[in-house]
Amino acid sequence: MSTEAKNKLIQGSTGPWEVVVGLEVHCQVLSKAKLFSGASTVFGADPNSQVSFVDAAMPGMLPVINRYCVEQAVRTGLGLKAKINLFSVFDRKNYFYPDLPAGYQISQYKNPIVGEGEVLIDLPGGEVARVGIERLHLEQDAGKSLHDQHPDHSFVDLNRSGIALMEIVTKPDLRSSEEAAAFLKKLRAIVRYLGTCDGNMDEGSMRADVNVSVRKPGAPLNTRCEIKNMNSVRFIVQAIEFEARRQVDVLESGGTIHQQTLLFDAKNGETRPMRSKEEAHDYRYFPDPDLLPLELEQAWVDGIASSLPELPDEKKNHFMEMGLSSYDALVLVAEKEAADYFEAMLKEGAEPKAAANWLNNEYFGRLNKVGLAIGDGPVSAAANSAIVQMISANVISGKTAKDVLDIVWSEGGDPRSLVESRGLKQVTDTGAIEEAVDKVIAANPDKVAAAKAKPSLVGWFVGQVMKATGGKANPVSVNAIVKERLGIPEEG
């Protein structure tokens, strides 16, 4: 067993245990209309304002498949490097609940539209893990029961009823809460790059059921428990860690794990039973008699494949070929908007490595500090590109560049014009720098002797000269001239 694998084990009183996690991720298809009706899918509308007769299961209403939703499912399958099944079947999944007006959900069971695929996830230390995809199937969402609107009654909002979902099921390949989090972030990035799901977990357009079990390393898979309807990566991490430890404690005390469905109590950070296997639904799947089998043409699938954008893995490799480190490339491709912003800076003339360093070390940090998304930031890619190019050309120093960014952030304007009009250009004139160095040396004879005895004190002189020139002097030139004046040889 590798060191990385050993580090993921849970230590119990009887020795180490391995966590096994599988995910069932529901991604809402990015489509203006629902899976089997033309009703709108806009988020946040008034309750029951986006419900067709089909969504409400009125008598005699028949579903009609939304071709675009099928295309989005195929596009996602191709992005997951998965097998596209040219023949698939829609089934009725039967259960009764107030927010399911028909008494069944139209889904896919034995014949899904997408088969096996894989996702590669990047982990700390440069480790790359492969997560197998079992399947992707299309299904319609249910409505929503509202229990907090009235002290005595529950209400039902059917706006979500019939919305197209892609359920993406992984194999039990994840071995820690960190791997589960990394997978969800990677999957979210993939569907956002593809434009098939917006990935907004807080709006419910991406949520997961989490299957957790534990076993002794190398032992067969053990009984799993399923944690339902998780819509936060942070809570998913907490739920896996709590549930894995709970199962270890049960097994080490001589107990047995019973397959059951759990809910995660975020307030107390613990899982609690929802229902046991014995109480679970018998869904009685059977092919939906109102829908013909879905038969796709290979040429149509090939056409979709040819239109796929560059996905995170390919874009990461592309950025590394430009000279970026693996870490910098990963940061930039994690969000489509970040990658697009970086590429826009390059189109404006910025050098790749300098642009990546500036974004990752300066601009993104400022955005995070005030809670702004990249697309909502006040500084354009063209403006940041201009700042980076001025640093590279020694027009401004790194310190002045930060000041320029502050000005553009709060006031707007063109960085090049601001540098010119406010006299922020870096002093590169050797004569002017020599004059400033000589003044500092003349004013500090005691420091001169100390610096000659301890060359590291040269930095103090450089700092004083930079201060005297308002940070405009070229620090490399200042450093060289100070050493020359003090008779301290250059290292090398």
C-alpha positions as CSV (number, residue, x, y, z in Angstrom):
1,M,0.0,0.0,0.0
2,S,1.4,3.4,-1.0
3,T,2.2,6.1,1.6
4,E,-0.7,8.2,0.2
5,A,-3.2,5.4,0.7
6,K,-1.9,4.7,4.3
7,N,-2.4,8.4,5.2
8,K,-6.1,8.1,4.3
9,L,-6.8,5.2,6.7
10,I,-8.8,5.8,9.9
11,Q,-7.1,4.5,13.0
12,G,-9.3,2.5,15.3
13,S,-8.7,0.5,18.5
14,T,-8.3,-2.7,16.4
15,G,-6.0,-1.1,13.8
16,P,-6.5,0.9,10.6
17,W,-9.7,1.0,8.5
18,E,-10.2,2.1,4.9
19,V,-13.1,4.4,3.9
20,V,-14.9,3.6,0.7
21,V,-17.1,6.3,-0.9
22,G,-19.3,6.3,-3.9
23,L,-21.3,9.3,-5.1
24,E,-24.6,9.7,-7.0
25,V,-24.6,13.3,-8.2
26,H,-27.7,15.0,-9.6
27,C,-26.8,17.7,-12.1
28,Q,-29.7,19.9,-13.4
29,V,-29.5,20.1,-17.2
30,L,-28.8,23.6,-18.4
31,S,-31.9,24.0,-20.6
32,K,-34.6,26.7,-20.9
33,A,-37.4,24.0,-20.9
34,K,-38.1,20.9,-18.8
35,L,-37.4,17.3,-19.9
36,F,-40.9,16.4,-21.1
37,S,-42.6,19.8,-21.3
38,G,-42.0,23.4,-22.5
39,A,-42.4,24.9,-19.0
40,S,-39.7,27.3,-17.9
41,T,-36.8,26.3,-15.7
42,V,-35.8,29.7,-14.4
43,F,-34.7,29.7,-10.7
44,G,-36.5,31.7,-8.1
45,A,-39.9,32.1,-9.7
46,D,-43.1,32.3,-7.6
47,P,-44.3,28.9,-6.4
48,N,-46.3,26.9,-9.0
49,S,-45.8,29.6,-11.7
50,Q,-43.8,27.3,-14.0
51,V,-46.0,24.2,-14.2
52,S,-47.4,22.7,-17.4
53,F,-50.3,20.2,-17.5
54,V,-47.6,17.5,-18.1
55,D,-45.6,18.5,-15.0
56,A,-48.8,18.4,-12.9
57,A,-49.7,15.0,-14.3
58,M,-53.1,16.0,-15.5
59,P,-55.2,13.2,-17.1
60,G,-54.4,12.5,-20.7
61,M,-51.2,14.6,-20.8
62,L,-48.3,12.8,-22.6
63,P,-44.6,13.5,-22.2
64,V,-42.6,14.7,-25.2
65,I,-38.8,14.3,-25.0
66,N,-36.7,17.5,-25.1
67,R,-34.1,16.9,-27.8
68,Y,-31.8,19.5,-26.3
69,C,-31.7,17.8,-22.9
70,V,-30.7,14.6,-24.6
71,E,-27.9,16.5,-26.4
72,Q,-26.7,17.9,-23.1
73,A,-26.6,14.4,-21.6
74,V,-24.6,13.1,-24.5
75,R,-22.2,16.1,-24.3
76,T,-21.7,15.4,-20.6
77,G,-21.1,11.8,-21.2
78,L,-18.4,12.6,-23.8
79,G,-16.8,15.0,-21.3
80,L,-16.6,12.2,-18.8
81,K,-14.9,10.0,-21.5
82,A,-17.8,7.6,-21.2
83,K,-19.6,5.2,-23.5
84,I,-22.6,6.7,-25.2
85,N,-25.4,4.2,-25.6
86,L,-27.2,4.6,-28.9
87,F,-30.2,2.7,-27.4
88,S,-31.7,3.7,-24.1
89,V,-35.0,3.4,-22.4
90,F,-37.1,5.6,-20.1
91,D,-38.7,3.8,-17.1
92,R,-41.2,4.6,-14.5
93,K,-39.8,4.7,-11.0
94,N,-42.9,4.2,-8.8
95,Y,-43.3,5.8,-5.4
96,F,-45.9,8.0,-3.8
97,Y,-45.1,11.4,-2.3
98,P,-47.1,14.7,-2.3
99,D,-44.5,16.4,-4.5
100,L,-44.6,13.7,-7.2
101,P,-48.1,14.3,-8.8
102,A,-48.0,11.3,-11.2
103,G,-47.0,8.8,-8.4
104,Y,-44.0,7.9,-10.4
105,Q,-40.8,9.5,-11.7
106,I,-39.7,9.1,-15.3
107,S,-36.1,7.9,-15.1
108,Q,-33.7,5.4,-16.7
109,Y,-32.9,2.1,-15.1
110,K,-31.3,-0.9,-16.9
111,N,-30.6,1.0,-20.2
112,P,-29.2,4.5,-19.4
113,I,-28.1,6.9,-22.1
114,V,-24.4,7.0,-20.9
115,G,-22.3,4.0,-19.7
116,E,-18.9,3.7,-18.1
117,G,-16.4,6.6,-18.0
118,E,-13.8,8.2,-15.8
119,V,-12.7,11.4,-14.1
120,L,-9.1,12.2,-13.1
121,I,-8.7,14.2,-9.9
122,D,-5.6,16.0,-8.7
123,L,-4.7,15.5,-5.0
124,P,-2.1,17.1,-2.8
125,G,1.5,16.0,-3.4
126,G,1.0,15.7,-7.1
127,E,-1.1,12.5,-6.8
128,V,-3.7,11.9,-9.5
129,A,-6.5,9.5,-8.8
130,R,-8.9,7.8,-11.3
131,V,-12.6,7.8,-10.4
132,G,-14.7,5.4,-12.4
133,I,-18.1,6.5,-13.7
134,E,-20.7,3.7,-13.6
135,R,-23.4,5.5,-15.6
136,L,-25.2,8.7,-16.4
137,H,-28.9,8.6,-16.8
138,L,-31.6,11.2,-17.5
139,E,-34.6,11.7,-15.3
140,Q,-37.1,14.3,-14.3
141,D,-37.0,16.1,-10.9
142,A,-39.8,16.0,-8.4
143,G,-41.5,19.0,-6.9
144,K,-40.7,20.5,-3.5
145,S,-42.6,20.1,-0.2
146,L,-42.6,23.2,2.0
147,H,-43.0,22.5,5.7
148,D,-42.1,25.9,7.1
149,Q,-44.8,28.0,5.6
150,H,-47.7,27.2,8.0
151,P,-47.8,25.7,11.5
152,D,-50.4,23.1,10.6
153,H,-50.0,22.4,6.9
154,S,-47.4,21.5,4.3
155,F,-47.4,23.1,0.9
156,V,-46.1,21.8,-2.4
157,D,-44.3,23.8,-5.1
158,L,-44.2,22.0,-8.5
159,N,-41.9,24.5,-10.3
160,R,-39.1,21.9,-10.2
161,S,-41.4,19.1,-11.2
162,G,-40.2,17.8,-14.6
163,I,-36.9,19.6,-14.7
164,A,-34.2,17.5,-16.4
165,L,-31.6,15.9,-14.3
166,M,-28.5,14.0,-15.1
167,E,-27.7,11.5,-12.4
168,I,-24.0,10.7,-12.5
169,V,-23.1,7.5,-10.5
170,T,-19.4,6.8,-9.6
171,K,-17.9,3.5,-8.8
172,P,-16.8,3.0,-5.1
173,D,-13.3,4.4,-6.0
174,L,-13.1,7.3,-3.5
175,R,-11.0,6.7,-0.4
176,S,-11.4,9.8,1.7
177,S,-13.6,12.9,2.2
178,E,-10.8,14.9,0.5
179,E,-11.1,12.7,-2.6
180,A,-14.9,13.1,-2.6
181,A,-14.5,16.9,-2.4
182,A,-11.9,16.9,-5.2
183,F,-14.2,14.8,-7.4
184,L,-17.2,17.1,-6.9
185,K,-15.1,20.2,-7.7
186,K,-13.7,18.5,-10.8
187,L,-17.1,17.3,-11.9
188,R,-18.5,20.8,-11.4
189,A,-15.7,22.3,-13.4
190,I,-16.3,19.8,-16.3
191,V,-20.1,20.4,-16.6
192,R,-19.5,24.2,-16.4
193,Y,-16.9,24.0,-19.1
194,L,-19.3,22.0,-21.2
195,G,-22.2,24.3,-20.5
196,T,-24.5,21.4,-19.5
197,C,-25.1,22.4,-15.8
198,D,-24.4,25.6,-13.9
199,G,-23.2,23.7,-10.9
200,N,-24.8,26.1,-8.4
201,M,-25.1,23.8,-5.4
202,D,-26.8,26.5,-3.3
203,E,-29.7,26.7,-5.8
204,G,-30.0,22.9,-5.9
205,S,-28.9,22.5,-9.5
206,M,-26.1,20.1,-8.3
207,R,-26.6,17.9,-5.3
208,A,-25.3,14.5,-4.2
209,D,-26.2,11.3,-2.4
210,V,-23.1,9.9,-0.6
211,N,-22.6,6.2,0.0
212,V,-20.1,5.4,2.8
213,S,-18.7,2.1,4.1
214,V,-15.5,1.1,5.9
215,R,-13.4,-2.1,5.7
216,K,-10.1,-3.5,6.8
217,P,-7.5,-2.7,4.1
218,G,-7.7,-5.3,1.3
219,A,-11.0,-6.8,2.7
220,P,-14.1,-7.1,0.5
221,L,-16.6,-4.2,0.4
222,N,-18.7,-3.9,3.5
223,T,-22.3,-2.8,4.0
224,R,-22.8,0.9,3.0
225,C,-25.1,3.6,4.3
226,E,-26.4,6.4,2.0
227,I,-26.5,10.1,3.0
228,K,-29.2,11.8,1.0
229,N,-29.5,15.2,-0.7
230,M,-26.2,16.9,0.1
231,N,-25.8,20.3,-1.5
232,S,-22.5,21.6,0.0
233,V,-19.0,20.3,-0.5
234,R,-18.1,21.4,3.1
235,F,-21.0,19.4,4.6
236,I,-20.2,16.4,2.4
237,V,-16.7,16.3,3.8
238,Q,-18.1,16.6,7.4
239,A,-20.7,13.9,6.8
240,I,-18.3,11.4,5.3
241,E,-15.8,11.9,8.2
242,F,-18.6,11.5,10.9
243,E,-20.2,8.5,9.2
244,A,-16.9,6.7,8.6
245,R,-15.9,7.1,12.3
246,R,-19.4,6.1,13.4
247,Q,-19.2,2.8,11.4
248,V,-15.7,2.1,12.7
249,D,-16.9,2.5,16.3
250,V,-20.0,0.3,15.7
251,L,-17.8,-2.5,14.1
252,E,-15.1,-2.3,16.8
253,S,-17.7,-2.6,19.6
254,G,-19.0,-5.8,18.0
255,G,-22.0,-4.3,16.2
256,T,-23.2,-4.7,12.7
257,I,-23.7,-2.0,10.0
258,H,-27.2,-2.1,8.6
259,Q,-27.9,-0.6,5.2
260,Q,-29.9,2.5,5.8
261,T,-30.6,5.9,4.4
262,L,-29.3,8.8,6.4
263,L,-29.7,12.6,6.6
264,F,-26.9,14.9,7.7
265,D,-27.6,17.3,10.5
266,A,-25.4,20.2,9.6
267,K,-26.1,22.0,12.9
268,N,-24.8,19.1,15.0
269,G,-22.3,17.8,12.4
270,E,-23.8,14.2,12.5
271,T,-25.7,11.8,10.4
272,R,-29.1,10.3,11.6
273,P,-31.3,7.6,10.2
274,M,-34.0,8.5,7.6
275,R,-35.1,4.9,6.9
276,S,-33.7,1.4,7.0
277,K,-33.4,-1.0,4.1
278,E,-36.5,-2.9,5.2
279,E,-38.5,0.4,5.0
280,A,-37.0,1.4,1.7
281,H,-39.2,1.8,-1.4
282,D,-39.7,-1.0,-3.9
283,Y,-39.7,1.3,-6.9
284,R,-41.1,-1.4,-9.3
285,Y,-39.3,0.0,-12.4
286,F,-40.9,-0.7,-15.8
287,P,-40.5,0.9,-19.2
288,D,-42.6,4.0,-19.6
289,P,-45.4,3.1,-22.1
290,D,-45.8,6.7,-23.2
291,L,-42.2,7.0,-24.4
292,L,-40.5,5.1,-27.2
293,P,-36.9,3.8,-26.6
294,L,-34.4,6.6,-27.4
295,E,-32.3,5.7,-30.4
296,L,-29.4,7.9,-31.4
297,E,-27.4,8.0,-34.6
298,Q,-23.6,7.7,-34.3
299,A,-23.1,10.6,-36.7
300,W,-25.2,12.8,-34.4
301,V,-23.0,11.8,-31.4
302,D,-19.9,12.4,-33.4
303,G,-21.1,15.9,-34.3
304,I,-21.5,16.7,-30.6
305,A,-18.1,15.3,-29.9
306,S,-16.5,17.5,-32.5
307,S,-18.0,20.6,-30.8
308,L,-16.7,20.0,-27.3
309,P,-14.6,22.8,-25.8
310,E,-11.1,22.3,-24.2
311,L,-11.8,20.7,-20.8
312,P,-9.9,21.2,-17.6
313,D,-7.4,18.4,-18.0
314,E,-6.5,19.4,-21.6
315,K,-6.4,23.1,-20.6
316,K,-4.1,22.3,-17.6
317,N,-1.7,20.5,-19.9
318,H,-1.9,23.4,-22.4
319,F,-1.1,25.9,-19.7
320,M,1.9,23.8,-18.4
321,E,3.3,23.8,-22.0
322,M,3.4,27.6,-21.7
323,G,5.7,27.3,-18.7
324,L,3.2,27.3,-15.8
325,S,3.8,25.1,-12.8
326,S,1.3,22.3,-12.2
327,Y,-0.1,24.2,-9.2
328,D,-0.6,27.5,-11.1
329,A,-2.3,25.6,-13.9
330,L,-4.6,23.8,-11.6
331,V,-5.7,27.0,-9.9
332,L,-6.4,28.6,-13.2
333,V,-8.4,25.7,-14.7
334,A,-10.5,25.1,-11.5
335,E,-13.0,27.6,-12.6
336,K,-13.9,28.2,-16.3
337,E,-14.1,32.0,-15.6
338,A,-10.5,32.0,-14.3
339,A,-9.1,30.2,-17.3
340,D,-11.0,32.5,-19.7
341,Y,-9.7,35.6,-17.8
342,F,-6.2,34.3,-18.0
343,E,-6.4,33.6,-21.7
344,A,-7.9,37.0,-22.3
345,M,-4.9,38.6,-20.6
346,L,-2.6,36.6,-22.9
347,K,-4.5,37.9,-25.9
348,E,-3.8,41.4,-24.7
349,G,-0.1,40.7,-24.7
350,A,0.8,39.5,-21.2
351,E,3.5,36.8,-20.8
352,P,1.9,33.5,-19.5
353,K,4.0,33.0,-16.4
354,A,3.9,36.6,-15.3
355,A,0.1,36.7,-15.9
356,A,-0.4,33.6,-13.8
357,N,1.7,34.8,-10.9
358,W,-0.1,38.2,-10.9
359,L,-3.6,36.6,-11.0
360,N,-2.9,33.8,-8.4
361,N,-0.9,36.0,-6.0
362,E,-2.6,39.4,-6.3
363,Y,-5.9,39.7,-8.2
364,F,-7.7,36.5,-7.1
365,G,-6.7,37.1,-3.5
366,R,-8.3,40.5,-3.6
367,L,-11.5,39.1,-5.1
368,N,-11.6,36.3,-2.4
369,K,-11.1,38.9,0.3
370,V,-14.3,40.8,-0.7
371,G,-16.2,37.7,-1.8
372,L,-16.4,38.6,-5.5
373,A,-16.6,36.1,-8.3
374,I,-14.1,36.5,-11.2
375,G,-16.8,37.7,-13.5
376,D,-17.9,40.4,-11.1
377,G,-14.4,41.8,-10.4
378,P,-13.9,45.6,-11.1
379,V,-10.7,45.2,-13.1
380,S,-10.8,43.9,-16.7
381,A,-8.4,41.3,-18.2
382,A,-7.1,44.0,-20.5
383,A,-6.3,46.3,-17.5
384,N,-4.5,43.5,-15.6
385,S,-2.6,42.5,-18.7
386,A,-1.4,46.1,-19.1
387,I,-0.1,46.2,-15.5
388,V,1.7,42.9,-15.9
389,Q,3.3,44.1,-19.2
390,M,4.5,47.3,-17.5
391,I,6.2,45.3,-14.7
392,S,7.9,43.0,-17.3
393,A,9.1,46.1,-19.2
394,N,10.4,47.7,-16.0
395,V,8.0,50.7,-16.6
396,I,6.8,50.2,-13.0
397,S,8.0,48.2,-10.0
398,G,6.1,45.3,-8.4
399,K,5.2,47.6,-5.5
400,T,3.9,50.4,-7.8
401,A,2.0,47.8,-9.7
402,K,0.0,47.0,-6.6
403,D,-0.7,50.7,-6.1
404,V,-1.9,50.9,-9.7
405,L,-4.2,47.9,-9.2
406,D,-5.7,49.7,-6.1
407,I,-6.4,52.8,-8.2
408,V,-8.0,50.9,-11.1
409,W,-10.0,48.7,-8.7
410,S,-11.5,51.7,-6.9
411,E,-11.5,54.4,-9.7
412,G,-11.3,52.6,-13.0
413,G,-9.3,53.9,-15.9
414,D,-6.5,52.8,-18.1
415,P,-3.4,51.6,-16.2
416,R,-0.9,53.0,-18.8
417,S,-2.5,56.4,-18.7
418,L,-2.7,56.4,-14.9
419,V,1.0,55.6,-14.7
420,E,1.9,58.4,-17.1
421,S,-0.4,61.1,-15.6
422,R,0.5,60.4,-12.0
423,G,4.2,60.1,-12.5
424,L,4.4,56.5,-11.4
425,K,7.0,55.3,-13.9
426,Q,10.0,53.5,-12.5
427,V,13.2,55.4,-12.3
428,T,15.7,53.6,-14.4
429,D,18.1,56.5,-15.0
430,T,21.4,55.3,-13.4
431,G,22.5,58.8,-12.6
432,A,19.4,59.6,-10.6
433,I,19.7,56.3,-8.7
434,E,23.4,56.9,-8.0
435,E,22.5,60.3,-6.5
436,A,19.9,58.8,-4.2
437,V,22.3,56.0,-3.1
438,D,25.1,58.5,-2.4
439,K,22.8,60.7,-0.2
440,V,21.7,57.6,1.9
441,I,25.3,56.4,2.4
442,A,26.5,59.9,3.3
443,A,23.7,60.3,5.9
444,N,24.4,56.9,7.6
445,P,28.2,56.4,8.1
446,D,27.7,54.0,11.0
447,K,25.5,51.7,8.8
448,V,28.2,51.7,6.1
449,A,30.8,50.1,8.4
450,A,28.2,47.6,9.7
451,A,27.2,46.6,6.1
452,K,30.8,46.0,5.1
453,A,31.2,43.7,8.1
454,K,27.8,42.1,7.4
455,P,26.8,42.2,3.7
456,S,23.2,41.2,4.4
457,L,22.6,44.7,5.7
458,V,22.7,45.9,2.1
459,G,19.0,45.4,2.1
460,W,18.5,48.2,4.6
461,F,20.2,50.7,2.2
462,V,18.1,49.4,-0.7
463,G,15.0,50.0,1.4
464,Q,16.1,53.5,2.3
465,V,16.7,54.4,-1.4
466,M,13.4,52.9,-2.5
467,K,11.7,55.0,0.2
468,A,13.6,58.1,-0.8
469,T,12.5,57.6,-4.5
470,G,8.9,56.9,-3.6
471,G,9.3,53.2,-4.6
472,K,10.0,54.3,-8.2
473,A,13.6,53.3,-8.4
474,N,14.4,50.0,-10.1
475,P,15.3,47.8,-7.1
476,V,17.7,45.6,-9.1
477,S,19.7,48.7,-10.1
478,V,19.5,50.1,-6.6
479,N,20.9,46.8,-5.2
480,A,23.8,46.7,-7.7
481,I,24.7,50.4,-7.1
482,V,24.6,50.1,-3.3
483,K,27.0,47.1,-3.4
484,E,29.3,48.9,-5.8
485,R,29.5,52.0,-3.6
486,L,30.1,49.9,-0.4
487,G,32.7,47.7,-2.1
488,I,30.7,44.6,-1.6
489,P,31.2,42.0,-4.4
490,E,28.1,40.6,-6.3
491,E,27.3,37.0,-5.4
492,G,27.7,34.5,-8.2
